[in-house]
Amino acid sequence: MKKVSRVKKIISLFIIILAFSTAPLPAWSAPEILAVCGPCSRAFLPVAEETIRELGLAEKVTVQLTTCLGECGASPVIEFRGNIYGFMTKDKLKNLLNNTFPHLDENHKKEEFI
C-alpha cells in the first residue's frame, strides 16, 4: 500500500510541475521575449500575440507563457527586457512596444508609456 501512495504523490507532484512549467522556445523564436505570467495572466496571452502581429513585430518579439512572476495582485502581468509590468492592457502594451521599437510607422505611435 505504501508504494501505491508514494507513486500517487510523485505523479501528483509531476502534474503540478507540468501545470506551471512552460514549453521551450522553438528554434525560430524572435530575439526579444515578451513573457506573460502563466498562473495569473494566461488570458492575456492572445491579446499580447494579437498586439505583436498588429504592430508587425512578429519577427522581433516572441510571446510566451512563463512561470509565476510574483505580481499576482497586478494581473495581467508581463516581463519584457528584464522589467515587470502589471495591470497590463492592450493600449499599455502598444505604448511600451512603440517606445521600445522607434522604427514603427507613425500610425502605431502612441503617447509616452506610463
Phi, psi and omega in degrees: 000322183295326179295318179297316179298318180293319178297318178299319179296318179295317179296318178299316178297317179299318179296318178297316179299317179297323182295328183254006178263165179241158178284151177294156179293140176291161182298337183268011185297151180287162182293331180261142179245127171251109185263127177257130181299116183293311184297322186245348187232019184307325182292343180278346182305309180296328178294315179296316179297317179297317180297318178299316179295315181301323181274359179071033184251015185300331179274350182252334185228127174256130177262132178213155173282147177230175175286180185305131177266359175078016181233046185302330180289349181247025184296144000285143185238138174231162172235130180215124180054040176083359179250143178256131181239129180250173182050042186288140174232170178298317180295318178297320179294317177301316180298316179300313182290323177298321179284335179280323182243085186293349181286348182302143182295162187297339178295334182265352183292140178230178178293169181307137178288133181248000000 
